[in-house]
Amino acid sequence: MNTGVIVRSAHHNDRVRWEAMFDAYRSGAGLSADPVVNGRLWSWICDTSNPVQALVAESAGGLLGFAHFRRFPRPIMADEGLFLDDLFTTPHARGRGVARALLDQLTGQVLTGDLATLRWTTKPSNTAARRIYESYGVLADSLTYDSGSHGAIRSSV
């Protein structure tokens, strides 16, 4: 199904094509294109000392998708997992196995490495993504909360 799709680490020369996809990803999340955000994220991806990494999926026609991910410690288990922050495929690549190729690469890192789990979140209404995700994992029984500049801060005082 994903014949001709190559998954690899993002390279410096991918910036222009990655940025167009990232702008589309942000748009789908209801956010505007933001050169400052793009520049900061791209600098993280290119900095080998930063935990944020990126995979890209490509074919002869160019980049088809990306995955942003990072390792995270799991203190309660004294191990580490891999957190998938963002997964995107271009509209013309959907249904061609691109998301699966990216997820296969990430799950492969978990299965062959010293990582305990691959974890990610999605909105309950994202039914297309959930169909794919549910073939890779099970719905966790925990809830996610946000606070700070992008979430509500509540004080118990």
PyMOL commands that set and color helices and strands:
alter all, ss='L'
color gray80, all
select helices_A, chain A and resi 12-28+35-46+91-93+98-112+127-133
alter helices_A, ss='H'
color red, helices_A
select strands_A, chain A and resi 6-9+53-59+62-74+79-89+115-120
alter strands_A, ss='S'
color yellow, strands_A
deselect
rebuild
show_as cartoon
